[in-house]
């Protein structure tokens, strides 16, 4: 599966930052890194418990607690689009070849 990458401004009530956004058209949830959440000074709006499953797995390996909050993505037409996101440590990690 290939993900489309776009660059856009993301904002909170306090500040704005430029971000690379990976578009997954089949996604039911959106995620941002803890690093971006901290840069935007985003307050957590609570915790959610989620079942984490890898590609091709039928059952979940474990439950994970994730903070969630709201951000706005600035569109090309300069409209703020509100998006509810989960805060995660890492979106993608380098693939190990060993």
Secondary structure, 3 states (H helix, E strand, C coil): CCCEEEEEEEECCCCEEEEEEEECCCCCCCEEEHHHHHHCCCCCCCEEEEEECCCCCCCCCEEEEEEEEEEEEECCCCCEEEEEEEEECCCCCCCCCC
